Amino acid sequence: MSLTVNLYYTGANGSARRFAEEMVASGVVAAVRAEAGNERYEYFFPLEDPETVLLIDRWRDQAALDAHHKSPMMAQIAALREKYGLRLRVERFVDA
């Protein structure tokens, strides 16, 4: 069983894109990808909504996702989300 979480970060004046760029440049993305159980961590930019970035985040199982949520990176991600004034919408899918 895998879990896929789609996270939509929405801001203003390009802040969502800058957030994603800083996530990559700061090494947070590489660190998340290196976590046990991470299967995918990629950003996409919807053509029809330039103020939103979509993160597709996939984990081997709930235990791996729980460990990620308890990691120090979550504080870094939250701080960056706050820095850029982003709203967050989440969709969750379980793959059998």
PEBEL-V610153 format. One record per residue. NEAR is the number of other C-alpha atoms within 12 Angstrom. Layout:
# PEBEL-V610153
near:NEAR
near:NEAR
This chain:
# PEBEL-V610153
near:16
near:22
near:26
near:29
near:28
near:25
near:29
near:32
near:38
near:31
near:27
near:19
near:16
near:21
near:25
near:36
near:32
near:29
near:38
near:35
near:22
near:23
near:31
near:21
near:13
near:18
near:17
near:27
near:28
near:18
near:22
near:32
near:25
near:18
near:27
near:21
near:25
near:31
near:23
near:25
near:28
near:26
near:26
near:23
near:24
near:17
near:10
near:8
near:19
near:21
near:27
near:31
near:34
near:31
near:31
near:27
near:33
near:32
near:33
near:25
near:24
near:23
near:18
near:26
near:28
near:18
near:20
near:27
near:20
near:14
near:19
near:16
near:24
near:21
near:15
near:23
near:29
near:22
near:18
near:27
near:28
near:19
near:18
near:28
near:22
near:29
near:24
near:22
near:17
near:17
near:18
near:20
near:19
near:17
near:14
near:9
